[in-house]
Amino acid sequence: MFSKILCGLDGSEHALRAARAACELARRFDAPLTFLTVTKELRQSGEIRRFLQLEQLAGEPQYVLDEVTEEILAAARRLARDSGLSRVQTEVRTGHPARVLVDFAARKNYDCIVLGSRGLGDIGGLLLGSVSHKVATLAKCTVVTVKGDA
């Protein structure tokens, strides 16, 4: 049924549940799985920019500097490994999560996106619409929204 599965992660408990569900879907359908984390663009002050240059980190992608992002992806890789999956990738992008997820899925021909029902931006989600709702509305492929325990 699904030949390529994309799972959006933000570090929330709902995203972790979604990762578990995505692993199960990938195992059931023998499909490759990609975990995608979307980070906000790092705004650097002049002092931080100078520090990065002195430490020879200037020009590095911002996510190299983001320990939280790496922890999120490491947890997802552990889940996939524990599920017996071998065809797993991790990706990091910057931007607006819903737009990035939908665009990434379309460009790379994913036929299923798995997300948690609520992420870290619960207040913003209540006011502006959640990422999962926006993805479900905009995506051209199947979107699985994981609500409870998965």
Backbone as CSV, one residue per row, in Angstrom:
resi,resn,N_x,N_y,N_z,CA_x,CA_y,CA_z,C_x,C_y,C_z
1,MET,0.820,-1.196,0.000,0.000,0.000,0.000,0.865,1.260,0.000
2,PHE,1.906,1.298,0.837,2.803,2.450,0.871,4.187,2.018,0.421
3,SER,4.779,2.793,-0.463,6.110,2.439,-0.968,7.217,3.336,-0.408
4,LYS,6.878,4.512,0.118,7.852,5.419,0.751,7.131,6.186,1.853
5,ILE,7.686,6.135,3.064,7.022,6.755,4.206,7.906,7.853,4.778
6,LEU,7.281,8.998,5.062,7.956,10.151,5.659,7.324,10.407,7.023
7,CYS,8.164,10.587,8.033,7.657,10.863,9.379,8.245,12.188,9.861
8,GLY,7.375,13.127,10.203,7.804,14.421,10.725,8.020,14.352,12.226
9,LEU,9.157,14.859,12.680,9.508,14.826,14.100,9.828,16.215,14.617
10,ASP,9.364,16.508,15.845,9.719,17.785,16.470,10.205,17.626,17.901
11,GLY,10.337,16.392,18.349,10.815,16.172,19.704,9.718,16.018,20.740
12,SER,8.471,16.191,20.352,7.362,16.059,21.294,7.021,14.585,21.514
13,GLU,6.257,14.328,22.562,5.805,12.965,22.838,4.898,12.465,21.713
14,HIS,4.078,13.351,21.148,3.218,12.965,20.022,4.051,12.552,18.817
15,ALA,5.147,13.243,18.576,6.018,12.896,17.455,6.676,11.542,17.689
16,LEU,7.032,11.254,18.920,7.618,9.954,19.241,6.606,8.833,18.979
17,ARG,5.360,9.074,19.330,4.299,8.100,19.014,4.170,7.930,17.504
18,ALA,4.248,9.036,16.783,4.172,8.977,15.320,5.346,8.184,14.753
19,ALA,6.523,8.364,15.334,7.704,7.619,14.873,7.494,6.121,15.062
20,ARG,6.917,5.734,16.198,6.626,4.308,16.435,5.648,3.778,15.379
21,ALA,4.605,4.554,15.103,3.616,4.137,14.102,4.242,4.066,12.713
22,ALA,5.103,5.023,12.384,5.774,5.030,11.077,6.675,3.802,10.931
23,CYS,7.351,3.436,12.011,8.193,2.232,11.980,7.343,0.998,11.710
24,GLU,6.200,0.917,12.362,5.310,-0.228,12.158,4.799,-0.271,10.719
25,LEU,4.406,0.872,10.175,3.957,0.911,8.779,5.082,0.501,7.825
26,ALA,6.267,1.027,8.055,7.409,0.696,7.191,7.715,-0.801,7.255
27,ARG,7.622,-1.377,8.442,7.870,-2.812,8.593,6.791,-3.628,7.878
28,ARG,5.544,-3.243,8.078,4.423,-3.979,7.460,4.453,-3.941,5.945
29,PHE,4.803,-2.788,5.398,4.769,-2.627,3.948,6.145,-2.750,3.311
30,ASP,7.150,-3.102,4.115,8.518,-3.237,3.621,8.920,-1.990,2.821
31,ALA,8.649,-0.840,3.416,8.881,0.443,2.746,10.036,1.191,3.407
32,PRO,10.798,1.937,2.630,11.817,2.792,3.233,11.154,3.904,4.051
33,LEU,11.828,4.315,5.107,11.288,5.319,6.026,12.290,6.457,6.171
34,THR,11.789,7.667,6.104,12.617,8.848,6.332,12.018,9.647,7.475
35,PHE,12.859,9.980,8.453,12.477,10.875,9.536,12.952,12.270,9.160
36,LEU,12.052,13.237,9.211,12.368,14.615,8.851,12.096,15.532,10.029
37,THR,13.101,16.291,10.402,12.959,17.307,11.440,13.119,18.667,10.783
38,VAL,12.216,19.567,11.090,12.269,20.918,10.536,12.626,21.866,11.674
39,THR,13.738,22.567,11.513,14.194,23.493,12.543,13.942,24.919,12.109
40,LYS,13.957,25.787,13.083,13.843,27.211,12.776,15.218,27.724,12.392
41,GLU,15.223,28.719,11.552,16.491,29.285,11.123,17.185,29.982,12.290
42,LEU,18.454,29.683,12.446,19.252,30.268,13.516,19.595,31.709,13.170
43,ARG,19.171,32.599,14.017,19.515,34.020,13.828,20.738,34.302,14.669
44,GLN,21.793,34.690,14.001,23.062,34.884,14.685,23.351,36.356,14.909
45,SER,23.707,36.662,16.153,24.160,38.020,16.446,25.596,38.136,15.951
46,GLY,26.090,39.335,15.922,27.473,39.555,15.514,28.452,38.803,16.388
47,GLU,28.194,38.768,17.691,29.083,38.056,18.618,29.099,36.557,18.344
48,ILE,27.925,35.989,18.122,27.869,34.556,17.835,28.555,34.258,16.513
49,ARG,28.346,35.084,15.516,28.976,34.888,14.215,30.501,34.908,14.351
50,ARG,31.026,35.868,15.135,32.484,35.948,15.353,32.990,34.704,16.082
51,PHE,32.251,34.249,17.102,32.644,33.046,17.822,32.706,31.854,16.866
52,LEU,31.684,31.686,16.025,31.660,30.568,15.088,32.831,30.635,14.112
53,GLN,33.172,31.846,13.681,34.325,31.999,12.790,35.607,31.615,13.498
54,LEU,35.779,32.067,14.747,36.979,31.738,15.514,37.090,30.234,15.750
55,GLU,35.964,29.585,15.963,35.961,28.135,16.201,35.909,27.352,14.897
56,GLN,36.012,28.039,13.794,35.997,27.446,12.456,34.715,26.662,12.185
57,LEU,33.612,27.220,12.669,32.305,26.616,12.440,31.463,27.441,11.471
58,ALA,31.967,28.576,11.043,31.211,29.423,10.121,30.955,28.654,8.834
59,GLY,29.772,28.802,8.311,29.419,28.141,7.071,28.861,26.743,7.272
60,GLU,28.982,26.197,8.483,28.410,24.885,8.759,26.890,25.014,8.793
61,PRO,26.191,23.981,8.373,24.734,24.040,8.499,24.362,24.227,9.960
62,GLN,23.314,24.981,10.182,22.959,25.304,11.560,22.597,24.084,12.381
63,TYR,22.080,23.052,11.745,21.661,21.902,12.522,22.836,21.128,13.115
64,VAL,24.049,21.343,12.597,25.219,20.724,13.197,25.404,21.274,14.606
65,LEU,24.984,22.502,14.801,25.125,23.154,16.091,23.976,22.842,17.040
66,ASP,22.969,22.145,16.573,21.747,21.962,17.339,21.709,20.571,17.970
67,GLU,22.050,20.480,19.239,22.058,19.196,19.941,20.663,18.599,20.047
68,VAL,19.681,19.433,20.210,18.309,18.931,20.350,17.888,18.195,19.086
69,THR,18.199,18.760,17.936,17.854,18.113,16.669,18.510,16.750,16.577
70,GLU,19.775,16.665,16.937,20.471,15.376,16.873,19.864,14.367,17.846
71,GLU,19.450,14.820,19.016,18.812,13.915,19.979,17.492,13.374,19.434
72,ILE,16.727,14.228,18.775,15.458,13.811,18.171,15.707,12.720,17.134
73,LEU,16.665,12.956,16.258,16.952,12.002,15.194,17.564,10.718,15.738
74,ALA,18.399,10.818,16.762,18.995,9.619,17.365,17.915,8.731,17.973
75,ALA,16.944,9.339,18.633,15.836,8.571,19.219,15.048,7.860,18.117
76,ALA,14.819,8.538,17.004,14.087,7.936,15.885,14.886,6.789,15.278
77,ARG,16.191,6.971,15.124,17.025,5.896,14.585,17.001,4.666,15.501
78,ARG,17.011,4.895,16.822,16.935,3.776,17.772,15.605,3.024,17.620
79,LEU,14.519,3.772,17.502,13.209,3.131,17.301,13.208,2.278,16.035
80,ALA,13.746,2.823,14.960,13.780,2.097,13.688,14.642,0.841,13.809
81,ARG,15.794,0.977,14.437,16.688,-0.173,14.616,15.998,-1.252,15.453
82,ASP,15.342,-0.822,16.546,14.645,-1.772,17.416,13.456,-2.433,16.711
83,SER,12.941,-1.788,15.670,11.838,-2.353,14.886,12.338,-3.263,13.774
84,GLY,13.661,-3.368,13.648,14.240,-4.226,12.623,14.312,-3.603,11.246
85,LEU,14.178,-2.286,11.168,14.225,-1.607,9.872,15.664,-1.329,9.461
86,SER,15.945,-1.500,8.187,17.293,-1.212,7.692,17.306,-0.056,6.692
87,ARG,16.181,0.207,6.065,16.127,1.283,5.066,15.532,2.539,5.705
88,VAL,16.378,3.226,6.480,15.941,4.400,7.232,16.915,5.540,6.971
89,GLN,16.355,6.708,6.718,17.155,7.920,6.538,16.666,8.977,7.506
90,THR,17.537,9.931,7.799,17.135,11.097,8.577,17.497,12.338,7.776
91,GLU,16.642,13.328,7.854,16.840,14.584,7.136,16.527,15.740,8.064
92,VAL,17.187,16.859,7.832,16.929,18.087,8.575,16.760,19.209,7.561
93,ARG,15.737,19.999,7.746,15.496,21.168,6.903,15.143,22.333,7.813
94,THR,15.229,23.535,7.281,14.805,24.714,8.024,13.595,25.326,7.321
95,GLY,12.753,25.980,8.100,11.599,26.647,7.525,10.343,26.404,8.329
96,HIS,9.207,26.605,7.680,7.902,26.387,8.293,7.582,24.897,8.191
97,PRO,7.367,24.221,9.311,7.239,22.760,9.295,6.221,22.198,8.302
98,ALA,5.021,22.709,8.276,4.000,22.146,7.388,4.422,22.279,5.926
99,ARG,4.867,23.465,5.548,5.278,23.683,4.154,6.452,22.798,3.772
100,VAL,7.433,22.710,4.666,8.627,21.910,4.378,8.256,20.440,4.235
101,LEU,7.432,19.915,5.140,7.014,18.510,5.059,6.282,18.212,3.757
102,VAL,5.338,19.059,3.401,4.544,18.837,2.187,5.429,18.935,0.944
103,ASP,6.275,19.953,0.878,7.162,20.118,-0.278,8.153,18.966,-0.398
104,PHE,8.749,18.562,0.729,9.704,17.461,0.732,9.028,16.184,0.239
105,ALA,7.837,15.882,0.755,7.111,14.677,0.350,6.802,14.693,-1.144
106,ALA,6.393,15.836,-1.652,6.041,15.931,-3.073,7.279,15.776,-3.964
107,ARG,8.359,16.465,-3.606,9.577,16.411,-4.429,10.213,15.024,-4.453
108,LYS,10.099,14.298,-3.341,10.767,12.991,-3.231,9.804,11.816,-3.432
109,ASN,8.572,12.116,-3.840,7.570,11.091,-4.165,7.216,10.155,-3.006
110,TYR,7.011,10.714,-1.829,6.514,9.917,-0.711,5.014,9.736,-0.883
111,ASP,4.512,8.564,-0.510,3.070,8.340,-0.626,2.378,8.278,0.735
112,CYS,3.135,8.534,1.812,2.535,8.563,3.145,3.370,9.469,4.053
113,ILE,2.697,10.352,4.765,3.332,11.201,5.774,2.698,10.842,7.109
114,VAL,3.540,10.593,8.115,3.058,10.254,9.456,3.478,11.369,10.403
115,LEU,2.506,11.879,11.185,2.753,12.984,12.116,2.026,12.755,13.429
116,GLY,2.516,13.387,14.464,1.780,13.424,15.718,0.662,14.447,15.615
117,SER,-0.375,14.252,16.401,-1.523,15.165,16.329,-1.197,16.538,16.891
118,ARG,-0.314,16.584,17.854,0.117,17.858,18.433,1.605,17.800,18.625
119,GLY,2.264,18.911,18.365,3.701,18.960,18.561,4.066,19.922,19.661
120,LEU,5.237,20.497,19.524,5.727,21.419,20.541,5.029,22.766,20.482
121,GLY,4.416,23.103,19.355,3.768,24.398,19.208,2.285,24.355,19.496
122,ASP,1.886,23.767,20.613,0.464,23.597,20.909,-0.306,24.912,20.966
123,ILE,0.262,25.939,21.587,-0.447,27.221,21.679,-0.622,27.821,20.291
124,GLY,0.456,27.841,19.512,0.351,28.344,18.147,-0.606,27.511,17.324
125,GLY,-0.602,26.196,17.573,-1.512,25.312,16.857,-2.956,25.629,17.152
126,LEU,-3.239,25.967,18.397,-4.617,26.309,18.760,-5.056,27.594,18.083
127,LEU,-4.138,28.539,17.951,-4.494,29.829,17.374,-4.462,29.834,15.853
128,LEU,-3.463,29.192,15.263,-3.249,29.299,13.824,-3.524,28.011,13.053
129,GLY,-3.782,26.930,13.744,-3.957,25.648,13.088,-2.697,24.821,13.262
130,SER,-2.863,23.575,13.601,-1.709,22.730,13.879,-0.984,22.351,12.598
131,VAL,0.266,21.950,12.762,1.062,21.480,11.629,0.377,20.270,11.003
132,SER,-0.099,19.340,11.832,-0.730,18.137,11.277,-1.971,18.485,10.450
133,HIS,-2.740,19.458,10.915,-3.926,19.878,10.146,-3.513,20.509,8.814
134,LYS,-2.503,21.363,8.847,-2.037,22.011,7.611,-1.490,20.978,6.633
135,VAL,-0.697,20.025,7.137,-0.142,18.993,6.256,-1.269,18.165,5.655
136,ALA,-2.238,17.767,6.479,-3.355,16.966,5.976,-4.131,17.715,4.894
137,THR,-4.218,19.011,5.027,-4.944,19.822,4.055,-4.153,20.010,2.758
138,LEU,-2.840,20.193,2.870,-2.025,20.549,1.713,-1.394,19.369,0.973
139,ALA,-1.156,18.275,1.644,-0.432,17.153,1.040,-1.266,16.453,-0.025
140,LYS,-0.586,15.967,-1.037,-1.233,15.219,-2.121,-1.225,13.723,-1.851
141,CYS,-0.565,13.306,-0.776,-0.485,11.883,-0.439,-1.266,11.617,0.848
142,THR,-1.298,10.370,1.257,-1.961,9.980,2.501,-1.234,10.592,3.684
143,VAL,-1.982,11.109,4.652,-1.411,11.649,5.879,-2.026,10.896,7.052
144,VAL,-1.157,10.304,7.870,-1.592,9.578,9.048,-1.278,10.442,10.261
145,THR,-2.311,10.804,11.005,-2.142,11.610,12.214,-2.309,10.686,13.408
146,VAL,-1.250,10.561,14.202,-1.247,9.659,15.351,-1.678,10.440,16.565
147,LYS,-2.749,9.981,17.220,-3.272,10.712,18.378,-2.853,10.101,19.697
148,GLY,-3.205,8.888,19.976,-2.917,8.285,21.272,-1.632,7.501,21.240
149,ASP,-1.553,6.523,22.121,-0.393,5.643,22.132,-0.340,4.849,20.852
150,ALA,0.880,4.769,20.313,1.058,3.987,19.081,1.999,2.838,19.338
